[in-house]
Amino acid sequence: MNSQEDHDVDRLLHVVMDVDVPIDVEQKLRSQLSEFRSQTVLSDKSPTPRQGIWSHRAWSGLAATATVAIVLTAIVAWSLRPRTSFADVATAALKLPWIHVTTTHSNGESNETWYSPSKGISASRHKGWTEYHDHQLKVYYSYDMKEGVLYRVPESSPRRMSESMTAILPLLLQDEQLVDAPLERMEFLGPLREEMKLVEQTLRRVEDGDRQWLEFDLKVQFREEPMQMLFRVDPDTKLPQLCRFEGRWEGKEMVSEKRFDYPEKGPADVYELGVPETAKLVDRVPSEDIERILKTIRVGRDRMDNYRAIVITHRPNQKWWLERPLIMYRKGDKFRSDQSFSSGEVRSVERPAEDEDMTAWWQRRANDFNYYPMYLVEPGADDPLAVQTTHFERSFVTDNDGATQVRIDGVKNWTSQSELGERFPPYWSRRPEFICRPPMGVPNQHMEPVLEMNPTTGPPDTVLLHVRVSGRRPQAAPDPKDKRKIRQPDAFRFWLHPLRDHAITRWEMLDTDEHGEEIVTSSKVIEKMEKSPQGMWYGSQVRITSKNPSGGESVQLVRIYVDFDAEVPDSLFEPPKVGRVY
């Protein structure tokens, strides 16, 4: 859980309910929430917006909300029963030894997940993979059944349990009465929620065998197709028992069902999940030297000064001083990227003199352009791991004078989670602190890092980090345009400068040709590095060389002119209103 979940508890306690929660009860709950939050951290990637609710990965991810659902379902219990029992119910929920969730899909696939709030352990077993996470030690074991190899990997990019689905139960089941506009409260449905139209909702007590349940049933119209969502809660223990989603997707019937139970005992290690003890164990936890380097690079990304940077990308057969600039802003952990347009008559621009101060020249030249925002990045509210990225939909319009303007047509936000130093804003490869500190692919179970302290190739005074794909590779997509499954390179090489905080001075992506020979498909050479006022090294000129499918090469030269004295007001990171014209 996180501080956003604390906020949801406030909202549920003081808005949903008709009476105030006693102070002693609230304090006891918050104490339990704090303890629980420190233990429940999952390592996974958040579903992309296009995955939505029908993605098996996204539906399976809903099981990750089970533990938090227990806590907030206990709030429902208190709203339906005498309030004196609320603290006991909430405490008991947080101290459950294990929560076990079995998920089945209509295509025959199934998976199981286990959670132990008290032990800080989670585990999963699904088609082809078995994982066992120890969140207190921040390490997990991953077994690839097809490869037959067990990997030990550090949790480097944690994701806190989502609270979006958990808020639905107390909101929709309060006082056992229906509520208005329930879809507006179901944030876990993501952007697909906007394409849903409520048809019918019911709340009832039902009998199934010798048991009685409280059920909330929601029928909607989704893209002209019917869909049904069912939530079942045990009226005595107030613990969820069933979540079921049923509907049509791309003309096919799709059903996903989750069943909850609460055993006293769960898996003690990955071998109790069925992994053979004879499986080869590969340790991907970085050595002390490599971990020290990775940490230094993360710190370098995070500690960069505030700046306004003008970025020029020189392409072949073009005069670089006629290029259209990008403007990059940074203030603490906030980022903004602006695109230029409408520069007027560029042919009249004179080439600067050889001894010209190019930072000052481009600061003057940049004033000839108009700009519109492309992205904003800032920390998410109340969660130290959350990162909110804002993207602007735009169109070009012509004003009465015939000049071209840009209009903001829409604003889209998405939230991801990552630790400080591992947040890569859009266009990171054109930012001064990131261009010499790119993502390096480690730690990862299928990436093997090897450090060479005295390399015989590369820039002087550097160490060389080899990162090579090792193990079963993901299959490439049948359609080369499917960017979700682009084949990754065979290996990377990073030359790092120890005396410059291990900033990267050159890096290469490698592949293998039809003869098994190693080839460099792309390289970046940091031709100029400078130091910020606070002593952080950054790249100011980078040469990028890439091989074309035809076998030729393309070259780009990126120049970055950084102004550390520029004013970067907070207002720059406020999203513009829809309809605004630049």
C-alpha positions, 0 to 999 in steps of 0.5 A, spaced: 500 500 500 502 507 499 500 514 501 495 514 496 491 508 499 491 512 506 488 518 502 482 513 499 481 510 507 480 517 509 475 518 503 472 512 505 472 513 512 469 520 512 465 521 506 462 514 504 460 512 511 455 516 515 458 516 522 465 518 524 470 513 525 473 513 533 480 516 534 482 509 537 480 505 531 483 510 526 489 510 529 490 502 530 488 501 522 493 506 520 498 503 524 497 496 521 497 500 514 504 503 515 506 496 517 503 493 511 505 498 506 512 496 508 512 489 506 507 489 500 511 491 494 511 487 487 516 487 481 512 487 475 510 492 469 504 496 469 499 494 464 499 499 458 493 503 456 492 498 450 492 492 454 486 494 458 481 489 462 481 484 456 489 483 456 490 476 460 496 480 463 491 485 466 486 481 468 491 477 472 494 483 475 487 484 478 489 479 483 494 483 486 489 488 489 486 482 493 490 484 499 488 491 499 481 489 497 481 485 504 482 491 508 477 496 504 472 490 504 473 490 512 471 497 512 464 495 508 463 490 514 464 496 519 459 500 515 454 494 515 455 492 522 456 495 529 463 499 529 466 496 535 468 490 531 471 494 525 478 495 528 478 487 530 476 486 523 481 490 519 487 488 524 485 480 522 485 482 515 492 485 515 494 479 519 492 473 514 497 468 514 496 467 506 491 469 501 490 465 495 487 467 488 486 462 482 484 465 476 481 462 470 480 464 463 475 462 457 481 460 453 483 454 458 489 458 461 489 459 468 494 461 474 495 461 481 497 467 486 499 467 493 500 473 498 502 473 505 501 480 508 505 478 515 511 475 511 512 480 505 512 474 500 508 473 494 508 468 489 505 466 482 505 460 477 502 460 470 503 458 463 511 457 462 513 461 469 513 460 476 515 466 480 517 467 488 518 474 491 521 476 497 519 483 498 523 484 505 529 481 502 528 485 495 529 479 491 525 474 487 526 467 483 523 466 476 523 459 473 522 458 466 519 452 465 521 451 457 528 453 459 529 449 465 533 454 468 531 458 475 534 465 476 535 469 482 534 476 480 534 483 485 527 487 485 530 493 481 523 496 479 518 495 484 511 497 483 506 498 489 499 494 489 494 498 486 488 500 490 484 502 484 479 496 484 479 496 492 475 502 492 470 499 488 467 495 494 466 500 499 463 505 494 458 500 491 456 496 497 455 501 502 449 500 506 447 495 501 444 500 496 445 501 489 449 508 487 449 513 481 454 512 476 458 506 478 462 506 472 465 513 474 468 510 480 471 504 477 478 507 475 481 500 474 478 499 468 482 504 465 481 508 458 476 503 456 471 505 461 469 511 457 467 506 452 462 503 457 455 504 458 451 502 464 445 498 462 443 495 469 446 494 476 443 489 482 445 488 489 443 482 492 444 477 498 444 470 494 445 462 496 449 458 493 449 451 496 449 452 504 452 459 503 450 466 503 453 471 499 453 478 498 453 480 490 454 486 486 452 485 479 454 490 473 451 489 466 454 494 461 454 495 453 462 495 451 463 497 444 456 495 442 457 488 446 454 486 452 459 485 458 458 483 465 462 484 472 460 480 478 463 481 485 461 476 491 463 477 498 462 473 504 457 477 509 460 474 515 468 474 514 467 480 509 473 477 505 472 477 497 470 470 494 469 471 487 470 476 482 468 475 475 468 478 468 464 476 462 463 479 455 466 479 448 472 482 445 474 482 438 468 478 436 470 472 441 467 470 448 472 472 453 471 470 461 476 471 467 474 469 474 478 469 480 476 465 486 479 467 493 481 463 499 485 464 505 489 458 507 494 457 513 500 455 510 503 457 503 509 456 499 515 456 503 520 457 497 520 456 490 521 449 490 514 448 493 511 451 487 513 445 483 520 447 481 525 441 481 531 442 486 535 439 480 534 445 476 540 450 474 540 456 478 543 462 475 544 468 479 543 475 476 544 479 483 550 484 480 556 483 483 559 489 488 563 492 483 557 492 478 552 494 483 556 500 485 557 502 478 549 502 477 548 506 483 553 511 481 549 512 474 542 512 478 545 517 482 547 521 477 541 521 473 537 524 479 542 529 482 542 533 475 541 541 476 535 544 474 536 547 466 533 549 460 537 546 454 536 547 447 537 540 443 539 540 436 540 534 431 544 535 425 542 530 420 546 528 413 545 533 407 542 539 412 546 545 415 545 544 422 544 552 424 538 551 420 535 545 424 529 546 429 530 545 436 527 542 442 527 545 448 528 541 454 526 543 461 528 540 468 526 542 475 528 537 480 524 531 478 519 534 473 521 534 466 518 538 460 519 537 452 517 542 447 517 542 440 519 548 435 515 550 429 514 556 425 521 559 424 519 564 419 524 564 413 530 560 415 534 561 408 536 568 411 540 565 417 547 566 417 552 561 419 555 563 426 563 564 426 568 559 428 569 562 434 562 564 436 559 562 443 554 557 440 550 557 447 549 564 446 548 564 439 542 558 440 539 562 445 538 568 441 536 563 435 531 559 439 527 566 440 525 565 432 521 559 433 514 558 436 513 552 441 508 547 443 509 542 449 509 535 448 510 532 454 510 533 462 513 528 467 512 529 474 511 525 481 505 522 482 501 525 488 502 522 495 506 516 492 514 516 492 514 511 486 509 514 482 511 518 476 505 521 472 506 523 464 502 528 460 501 527 453 498 533 449 494 531 443 494 537 438 493 540 431 495 545 426 491 551 425 491 557 421 489 564 424 486 570 420 493 572 418 495 566 415 500 564 420 500 557 423 498 555 430 498 549 434 492 548 438 491 543 444 486 538 442 486 533 448 490 531 454 492 524 456 495 522 463 498 515 465 502 513 471 508 508 472 512 506 478 519 507 478 525 508 483 529 515 483 534 514 478 530 509 474 525 514 471 526 515 463 522 521 461 520 521 453 526 524 449 530 522 454 536 520 449 536 528 448 537 530 455 544 531 457 544 527 464 541 521 460 544 521 454 551 519 458 547 514 463 542 510 458 538 504 461 543 498 461 538 492 461 541 490 468 539 487 473 535 482 468 534 475 469 536 474 461 541 479 461 548 477 463 553 483 465 561 482 465 565 488 467 572 488 464 577 493 468 582 494 463 579 493 456 583 493 450 578 497 446 574 504 447 576 510 449 582 511 454 581 511 462 574 507 461 572 500 464 568 496 459 561 493 461 558 487 457 551 486 457 549 480 453 543 476 452 543 469 456 537 464 456 531 463 452 529 469 448 522 472 447 519 470 440 519 476 435 512 478 433 510 476 426 509 483 424 515 487 424 511 493 425 508 490 432 513 494 437 511 490 443 515 484 440 521 488 437 527 483 437 532 486 442 539 486 440 544 480 442 548 484 447 551 491 449 557 494 450 558 500 455 565 504 456 564 508 463 569 513 465 570 512 473 573 519 474 567 522 471 562 518 476 562 512 471 558 516 466 558 513 459 563 515 454 561 510 448 556 505 448 554 500 442 548 495 440 550 488 438 547 483 433 549 477 429 549 476 422 548 470 418 555 467 419 555 468 426 559 474 426 558 480 431 556 486 428 555 493 431 548 495 429 548 502 433 553 506 437 553 513 440 560 516 442 559 522 447 564 527 443 564 532 449 562 532 456 561 538 461 560 539 468 554 542 471 555 548 477 553 542 482 559 538 479 555 533 475 558 530 468 553 531 462 553 530 455 553 536 450 555 533 443 553 526 441 555 522 435 550 517 433 551 511 428 546 506 425 546 501 420 540 501 415 536 495 413 540 496 406 547 495 409 548 503 409 550 507 415 546 513 417 549 519 422 546 524 427 550 529 431 546 531 437 548 538 440 546 540 447 546 547 449 545 547 457 543 554 460 543 552 468 542 560 470 535 560 466 529 561 470 524 554 470 518 557 474 513 551 476 508 554 472 511 551 466 509 544 469 502 546 469 498 542 463 495 547 458 488 547 457 484 544 452 483 549 446 489 553 448 493 556 441 500 557 441 
